[in-house]
Amino acid sequence: MERSGTWFKFSAAFFCYLMIVSASLLFRAASVNSEYLIGVGSYDITGPAADVNMMGYAMSGQNAAGIHFRLRSRAFIIAEAATTSSEAKRIAYVNLDACMGSQAVTLSVLSRLKQRYGDLYNEQNVAISGIHTHSGPGGYLQYVIYIITALGFVRQSFDALVDGIETSIVQAHENLKPGAIYLNKDVLLHANINRSPNAYLNNPLAERNRYQYDVDKDMLLLKFVDGTGAAVGALNWFAVHGTSMNNSNLLISGDNKGAASRFMEDWFAKGQIKSSLIREGRAADVNASNSKSTGGSSNTKLSSERNRLRSSTTQSTHFVAAFAQTSSGDVSPNTLGAFCTDTGLPCDFNQSTCDGRNELCIARGPGYPDMFLSTKIIAERQFQKAVDLFEKAQVKLSGRIDYRQTYLNITGVTVSLSPSGTISLPNMTTCPAALGFSFAAGTTDGPGAFDFKQGDNQGNPFWRLVGSALKPPTPQQISCQQPKPILLDTGEITAPSPWAPAIVPIQILQLGQLIILSVPGEFTTMAGRRLREAITATLVEQGYSTNIEVVISGLTNTYSQYVTTFEEYQVQRYEGASTLYGPHTLSAYIQEMKRLAIALAGGSSVDPGPTPPYLVDQLVGFLPGVVVDSTPAGINFGDVKQDVPQNASYTAGDVVEAVFWSACPRNDLFTNATFSSVEQQSTNGNWIPVFDDEDWELRFLWSRPSSLSPQSFATIRWEIPTMAAPGIYRLRHFGAAKPLIGSSLNYFSGTSLTFTVS
């Protein structure tokens, strides 16, 4: 009996254990209740960190000279969990730390995906959107007007984007697993202002009175979780320009949105991607004596890759956070407003000038005069709001995944909608692309030059003559674009290749009760509101629930500059002058998007439209290649030119830097590697990397003694954060030099003197 009693107790215990395990499994299965498969991916798209003109401000002298922090492509794939793959629909949404989407880049990525997956990913269900940083390398678009200051097409910029986007999508595809998506939305204050308020005020008073603010303040966030309920990613949309970093910046940077992504991903990781030295405080004795710098020595690229802290080889375990762009056309992060640099007084309200000059009117960020601080403040405000929405997200997305997309010849659309998008008015058309005089004035985020002013409805004879030397606009074009005075008739210039797009994609993605409108440009605040409301009303009329959420994904798949309302266009601020296709551009987009929405609701197909051109093979680039790298006699690549002081000691908040003899970063982009590193010494004497090119606190600055010199320097600059544990540290630089003869690069590294942090 004793034995049978023991057996009974064991059996009962084992039965209880099975019940607990089964209940746990059932609970997990119930918590998933997955109708979606979810995958996320992320990859380096930093591109060339030297000599290449930045995309955004169109300033000919703003050429990359180092890295603030690396740029990334972040991909999200959501698929229906159908019984067979042929039944399941899916969408792939890609958020780029780049100025905008590019038609050539999108077409190249789609071609590669077709080779891998057949028709699984195509122009219908793939959206590639830029965050609109103005601090990324340019030269990757295919229309001439966007690559002039980059001296034409830059193959390295283009390839870095295409390779990185493809890799991030492949990662997301390979990581697909059952999961769920939760939505949350709330107001974020003190992170954006309207930079063209006089144009906004030209919208009807009754319409303006419906809104509390003259910019959108809502952040809409999606939280992605796997089948166990563990978070794998977050994606949000908030309207603010990527112009916290001004046009004097020469470091590659994701600006406020790229920084917010990095902050949120590191917040989620809770320090686990950092060295165990910092995480656990296992540092060497801070009183240990300093050692010498190593001097430059030959190395391999693998060494740099090993010093990288965030490995893509384990991407399936990483959390991906993307801060996407929406209706930001007239929205600035420089929240203190625009002031005259000579007097400190506010700029002229209507034309944003100071004593008639636009160059002196510059907007100030919240950290003025420090643009890095301004960038960090706006990034942290977005990051903190995203974390709050993420932690409180409860509205679960459910329902079908679907999409509609078409290509549209936007230059000749017959529009039957009034500016409000409701009343039929015949005989209105869009126009071939053209830029107005106020385009050359720039904005308060980045003023232009010469005597151009925003709000110019007249132009002047001299600049008309200059613009007409390229292509004089026809009387029909002048009439179509009124009241815009045409500076550059870009839509009718085709030599050496087209200057502006004519065929653009528009796209609607449905993810349960969320509707994403992919648009190929920058909609102003009110233009975006009109589009969202028109599509919402159309879908509700077609039987959709009134609780659908509609969000605009700006700068997606192609770039065609701005879209203002009809009323804002009359004012001809920078945004109106940059609305390429005339005063009825917004009405055309609303009209054509409504057609997509009706087809989506009715389950009907749409005409694919005209085939967009792929012009890459026609493009030329005039950026000189790297001929050779050199150092003075007796000096090696990687040697320290200016070292850390002997026996230096620092505390949090201090800045430490060293200058190394270097080589041009265009020789090797060090994709998924790092040019710079902070290393900490462990108790056993080993050096462990703790910061790299992806960290906010570490900057890689590159320079030449003169513009044509084969010699160059790398400054590694570390602003010591409060999280740095006490211990012994050193700075390290990696590079690749090009010899005069031969094609093999010479990889090298060097380290500074050690220093203590207490």
N, C-alpha and C positions, 0 to 999 in steps of 0.2 A: 504493500500500500504506500509505503514511504516513497518508493521509486515511482509508482504511478502518480502520486500526488505531485512529486517534483516535475514529472513529465507534463502534468496538467498545468502547473504554474508556468512552465516554460512555454507550453503551447499557447496559453492565454496571453502571455507577454508578447510572444511572436505575432499572434493574431492582432493584438493592439498596435504593434509596430507596423504591420502591414496596413492596418486601417489608417494610421497616421500618414504613412508614406502615400497611400492612395489618395487620401484627402488632400495632401499637399499637391500631388500631381493634378488632381481635379481642380484645385484652387488655381493653380498656375494656368491650366488649360482654360478655365473660365475667365481668368484675368486677361487672357489673350483675346479669345473670341475673334480671331483674326479673319478679316475679309481682305486684308492687304498683305503683300510681301514688301519689306522695306530694306533698302541697302544704301549705305553712305560711303563716300570716298573722298580723298583729298590728296592733291599733288602739287608740287612746286612748279610755278610758272614765272619765276622772277625775271628771266630774260637777261639781256646784256646790261651790266652795271657800269658801263663807261661809254662816253662819246655819243650815245644815241639820244636824240631829242625826246623829251617827255611829251606824252600825249595828253592834251587837255587845254593848256593855256596858249598853245601855238606861239610860244616865245622862242625865237631862233637860238638864243644863247642858253636856254635851260636844258642842258645836256646832262645825262646821268653821270654821277661821279661818286658812286658808292651805294650802300644799302642801309636804310633805316631799319627796315625789317622785311623779310621775304614775302613774296606774293604767292597766293595759292588759288587753285581751282577746287571748289567744293561741290560735290555731286550728290544728288538725292534721287533715287529711283523708287517709285511706288508702283506696285503691280497688283492687280486683282489676284486673289488666291483661288483661281478657278481650277476645275478638275483637270484640264489639259492646257498646255501652254498656248495652243492655238486659240483658245477661248479667252485667255486673259489679256486684258488691255493694261498698258503701263505708260507712265510718263517719266522722263528724265529731266530734272531741273538742275541746271549748273549755275553756280554763282561764282563769278570771276573777280579776283582782286585786279581788275583792269578797268580802263576808262569806260569801255563800252563793248558790246558784242560787235562782231565783224562778219559781214556776209561771206567773205573769203574764208575766214576761220571756220565759220559754221559749216559751210559746204565741204571743207576739207575734213572736218571731224565726222560729218555724216558719211562721207565716202569711206573713211576708215572703219566706222562702225558697221557699215554694210558688208565690208570684207570679213569682219569678225562674226557678225550675228545675222546676216541676211537682212530681212526687212523688219527686224524686231525694233530697231531704233531708226527713226527717219524724221524728215522735216515736219511731220504731223505732231509727233509726240516728244520732241526734244526741244528744250528752251535753254539758251545760253545767254545769260544776262551779266552785264558789268556793273560793279558797284560805283563807278564813276570817279575813282581816284584820278587826280591830275598829276600823279607822281609815279607813273609807270612808263616803261620804255615804249615809244611809238613806232610808227612805220609798218604796222601790221594790217591796216585797212587797205582796201583796194581802190578807193576813189582818190583822185589826185589832190583835192582840196585838203584831205586829212593827212597827207604824207609829205606836203611841201616842206615844212620846217624840219622833218626828219631826213631831208635830202633823198626822198623817194622811199621805195620799199626796203624794209630791213628784214632779211630772211631770218636772222637769229630771233628777233622779236616774234615773228610769225610762228616759227617752228616751236618755240618754247610754249606758246599758247596751245597750239594744236596738240603737241605731245602731252602736255599736262592735262588738258581737258579729256583727251581720250583715256589717259591712264586713270583719272579720277572716276570716269564713267565705268571703266572696266572693273575697278575696285568695288564700286557700288553694286555692279551686276553680280560679281562673285560673292558679295556679302549678303545677297538677298535672303531674307528669312522672315517668318511670320512676325507680325507686329501690329501696332496700333498708332494712331495719330490723334493728338489732342490740340485744340485750337484755343487761343486766348487773345484778347485785345484790350488795350487801355491807352489812355492819354499819356504822352511824354512831353513835359514842358521844359523850357530853357535849353532846347537843343537845336532849334532852327528858327529863322525869321524869313520874311519875304524881302528879297533884295530889289524888287521892282514894284513897290507898293503903289506908285501912281498909276501903273498899268492895271494892277488889280482893281483899283478904285474905278476904273472905267467900265467894269462889269456892272450890270443892272443892280441898283440899290436893293430891290426886293430879293434878288438872288443872294447878294452878300449878307443880307440880314438873316438868312437862314443858317449862317455859320458863325461860330464864336470867334474863330481865328482866321487870319488871312493866309495861313498855311495849314496843311494837314498835320495834326498832332498825334494821330493814332498810330500805334505800333501793333501790327498783327503778327502773331507768332504761332508756329507749328512745333509741337513737341513730338519727337519720334521715339517710340519705345519698342523693344523686342518682345518676344513671346513670354518672357519671364517678368516683364514690366520694367526691365532695366533700360534707362535712356541711352539712345545711340546718336541722337542729333537734335538740332534745333535750327529752324529757318524762320527769319522774320523779315518784314518789309516796313521801312520807315523812310519818310521823305527828308533827305538832307544832302546837299552837294558834297562831293569829296574835294573840298577846297579849303580845309583847315590848314593844310600845308600850302603856303603861297607860292607865287611864281619865281621866288628867289631860291626855292629848295632844289638841291641837286641830288638828293638821296632817294633811291627807289623806296616807295612807301605805299602801303594800302590805305593811308589817310585814316579818317575816323572810323569808317566801317571795317576796314581790314584790321585795325587795332582792336576794335570791339570783338571781332571774331577770335583773335588770338587771346584776348583777355578771358572770354567765356570758355574757350577750350581749355585753357590752363586752369581756370577756376574749377571746371568740372573734374579735371584730372587731379586736383588737390595736391599738386606737388609731386605726383608719382612719376611724372616724366622728367623731373629734375634728378640730379645726382643724389644718391643716398647720403652723401656728406652733408648737403644742405638739409635734407629731409630729417636726418637723425642727429645732425650735429657732430658727426664723427670726424673732427678736423684735427690737423696737426697742431702742435704747440705754437701759439701765436708769438711766442718769444724766440722761436728758432731763428738762427742766423740766415740772412739772405744768401741766395745762391746767384751765380752769374747767369746772364742771358746765354742761350745756347748758340746764338749766331745762326745764320742761314745754312740750311743743309738740304740735300736732295731728299725727295720724299715721293710718295705716290698719292694719287687722288683718293685711294682707299683710306688713307690716314685721315683726310678731311671728312670723308663720309662717316668714319667711326667717331669723329668728334661731334657729330650731329646728334642732338638730344631726342628729337621726335622722329622715330623710325617709321617709314612707310611699309616696312615689311610686316608689321603687325597692325596694319590699318584696321583690321576687323575688330580690334579691341579699343580703337580710338573713338572719341566723341567728336563729331563735326558740327560746328556752329557757323551759320552763314547769316550775314546781315545784308539783305538785298535792297535794291533801289526801287523806288516807285515814282510818284509824280513830283519830281524834284526840280523841275525846270526853272522856277523862280525862287527856289528855297536855298538859303545860305546857312552854313554853320557858324558864321561870324556874327554872333548874337549881340555884340555891343553896338553894331551898326557901322555906318560908313562916315569917315571923318577926313578932313583935309590935312595932309601931312605937314603943310606949311603953317597953318594957323591953329590946328586942333579943333576947329569948329566943324559942325555937321556939314556935309556936302549939299549942294543944290538938290532939292527934292526931286525935281522933274528930270534933270539931265545928269545927275551925279557928277558934277564938275566942281572945281574950285577955281574961282576967277576965270571960268571958261575952259579950264584944262581938266581932262578926264584922268590924266596920269597921276594927279595929286590926290584923287579920291579913292581911298582904300578902306575896305571893311576890316573891323577888328574882331578877332575871336575872343572868347572868355578869358584866355590866358595872355592877352596882349601885354607886351610886345613879343612874347615867346610863342612862335607858331607850333613848336613841339608841345608845349603845355596846352595850348588851345586844342590841338588835335586830341591829346589825352583826355581832356575834360569832356569834349563832345563824345569821344569813344566810350568813356566810363559811364556817361549818362545813358547812352544806348545799351551798354552792357548790363548795367544795373537794372534797367527796366526789363530787359530781356530775361534776366535771371528771375525777377519777380513774376513775370508772366509764365515762365517755364515752370516754376515751382507750384503755381496755382492753377495751371491748365487743367480743365476738367471736361470741356465740351469735346466729345469724341466724334471724329469724322466717320461717317458711314455712307454707304451708297456707292454708286458706280464711278468708275474712272472712264473718262471719255475726252475727246479733243476734236477740234476742227482747225484747219489751217489753210490759208491760200496765199498765193503771191499776187500782189496788186500793183498795177502800173499807176502809181500815185500821181503822175504828172498830168493826167487827163481824165480824171473822174468827174462824171456829171453828177452833181449833188442836188438832191431834191429835198434837203432838210434846211431849215433855218439855222442861224447861229446857235439857237437854244436846242437844236436837235429834235424839234417837234413838228414844225409847220412846213408844209411843202411849198417850195419856191422854185420855179423852173429857171433854166438857163444859167446856172451857176456851175463853174468848173474849177478844178485845181489847175495849177500851172507847172510848167517846167521849173526846175529848181533855180532859185536866185537868192543872193545875199544882199541885204540892205546896208546902208552906210553905217548904221548903229552897230552892225556886227563888228566892224573894225574898232569900235570904241571899247569893246570888251565889257566887263562887268565890274562892280565894286569888289568882287572876289579876286579879279585879275584884270586891271585896266589895260586898254590898248595903248596906242601911241598916236603921234601927230595931232591933228586938230579934229579928230572924230569925236562925236558926242552921242550919248544915248538919247533916244527920243527925236531923232532927226528924220523929219518927213520930207525934207527938201533936197539934201545932198548939196554938192558944190561942183562947179564946172571943171575944176582941175582934176578931182578924183573921178568924176564921170569920164573924163578923157582917158585917165589911166586905166580904168576898168574896161572901157570900150576898146582899148588897144588889144585886149584879149578876144573879146567878142561883144560887139555892140548889141544890146537887146533890141528885139523887133518891137514895132508899135503894139502888136498883140500881146507880147510879154509885158511891156510897160503897163498896159491897161489891165491885164490879168492880175498883176502883183500890186496894184494900187491899194493903199497909199504908200507902199514901200518904194523909196527911190533906190534903183538897182545899182549896186556897186560892182558886183560880179555876177554875171549871167551863167552860173556854174552848170546849170542843167542843159545848156546848149553849147558847152565846150567839150569837145571829144578828143582833142589832141593833147598829149600823145596817147591818152586813153581817157575815158569819161571822168569828169571832175566831180560828179555828184550822182547818187543813186536815183534811178527812176522806178525800178521794180523792188518792192519791199514786201516782207512777209508780215502778216498779221495772224494771230493764233489765240485760241481759247483752250485752256486746259481745265477740266473738271476733276476735282478730287473730293468726292462726296458732296458736302454742302459748300465747299470752297470753289470759287471760280477765279482763275488766274487769267488776266488779259495781257498777253505778251505784245508789246508795242516796240517799234524800232526807233525810238527817239525819246526826247525829254518833254513830257507833258507838264505844263504849268499846273499850279494848284487847282484853279477853277476848271481848266480843260480836263484834268483828271476826274474831278467831281462830276462833270457833265457826262463823261464817258461811262464811269461806274454806274451812275444813276440810270442812264439810258439802257445799259445792258441788264441791270437789275430789273427794271420795269419790263423789258422785253421777255426775260426768262419767267417772271411771275405771270405775265400774260399768257405764256406758253404752258403754264401749269406747275412751275417750280414753287417751292415753299417760300414764303416771305422771309424766312430766317437764313437765306443764303448769304454768304459773305463774298464780295467781289473785290479783288485787289488787282492793281496794275503792276505789272513787272516791266519796268522801264529799261531802255537801252538793250533790248533783247534781240539776238540773232543778227541784226543789222543795225547800222546807225544812220539816221537821216536828220540829225539835229533836233530842232525844237518844234513844239506844237502849242500855240497859244489859243485862247478864245478869239472869236471875231473881234470883240471889243478891245481886247488887249493888243491885237494886231494893229489897230488904228493908231495906237500910241507910239509904236515902233521903238520900244526899248530894245535892248540886246536880244531878248527872247523873240520879240516880234520880227526883228530884222533877220533872225536866224530860223524863222519858220519858212522853210524852203518853198513850199508849194502854194503859197498865197493865202489870202484871208479865209478861205473855206476849207483849209486843211483839216481842222478838227471835225467839221461837219462830215467830211468824206470818211474819216476814220470811224466816226460814230455810225454812219450809214452802213459801211462795210462790216464792221464788227457786229452790228445787229443782224445782218444776214447770216454770219457765222453762228450767232446765238440761236437763231430760229432753226438752223440746220442741226445744231447740237440738241436742242430740245426735241425736235421731231425725228431724230435718228436718221436724217437724210444726209447724203454726201454733198460736197461742194466742189465746184470747178477748181482745179489746182492753180489756174491762172498762168500767166506767162512764165517761162523759165528764166530765173535770174542769171545774169552773166557771172562767169568765173574768170577774173581778169589777171590773176596772179602771173600767169605766163607772159603777159604783156608788160608787166611792170619792171621798171629798172630802178636801181639804187645807186646813189652817188656818194654814199658814206665810204671813205677810204678804209681798206682793211688794215690790220696790224701788220707792219712790215717786219719789225724786229723789236725785241726788248733787250735792254742792256743795263749794266751797272758800271760805275767807275772801276778802274784797275784796282785789284786787291779787295774788292767788295763782292760778296755773294748775294744772290737773291735771297731774301729772308733775313739778311743782317739788320740789326737795329740801327737806325739812323739817329733817333732821339729816344732815349730809354726812360723808364720810370726812375725817379731819384733813388739813390742808394739808401737802403734801410728805411724805405718809406712806409708809413703807417696811415691807414685811412679808416673812416667810419662811414656808416650808411649816409647817403646823400652826397658824399664826395665824388669827384670825377678823377679817374686815373686813365692815362693814355700813353701810348708808345707809337713811334713812327718807324716803319720798316721799309727797306728797299724792296720794291715790288715789281709787278708786271701787269700788263693790261688785262682786266677782268674779262674782256671779250674773247681771250684765247680759249677759255673754258668757263662756261657759265656756272660751274659747280652746282648744277641742279641736284637737289637732294643731298647736298654737302654744305660746307660753310667756308667762307673766306676768313672768318674771325672766330675766336673762341676765348673764353675765360676758363682757366683750369685751376682746380684747387688740389692741394697736396693732402693725401691721406696719411694716416698714422704710419703706414708701412712705406711711405715715400713715393708711392705712385701718384701720377697726375691724372685727375679725373675732370672731364669737361662738365661745366655747370651752366654756361650760357653760350649761345651761338647766334648766327645771323637772324634767327627768327624771334629773338627776344627784343622787347622794347628797349631795354636798358643798354644794349650793346650796339654800337654803330661802327660801320666799316666805311671810311672815307678814303677816296682814291684821288690822286692828283699827279700832274706832271709839272716839272719846273718851267716848261714852256710848251706851247701848243703842238709843236712838231718834234719834241724831244722823245727819244726812245726810252728814256729813263722815267721812272714813276715811283710814287710813294703810297703806302697804305698806312693810314692812321687808325688804330684800334682804340676806341674810346668807350669806356665803361662807366656808367653812372651807377654807383653801388646802391642796390636796393636794400630795404630793411630786412628782406628775407635771407640775405647773404649771411651765412654762419661765420663766426670768428675763425680765422685760420690764415694759412699762407696761400697766396694766389699768384698767377702770372697770366699775361696776355699772350695769345698765339695768333700768328697769321699764316694762312695757306694761300698758295698761288700757283700759276702755271706760266712759264715764260716761253716766248716763241724765239727760236734761234734764226739767224739770218739764212742758214742753209739747212735743209732738211725739214720734214713735216712733223716730227715727233716733238711734243711739248716737253719742257723740263719742269717737272713739278717740284715744289720746294715748300719749306716751312721755316719759321723762326719764332723764338720766344723772347719775351722781355725779362728783365730782372724780376725777381720775386718781390712781393710786398705783402704786408699784413693788413688784415681787416679785423678790427676789434669791436 
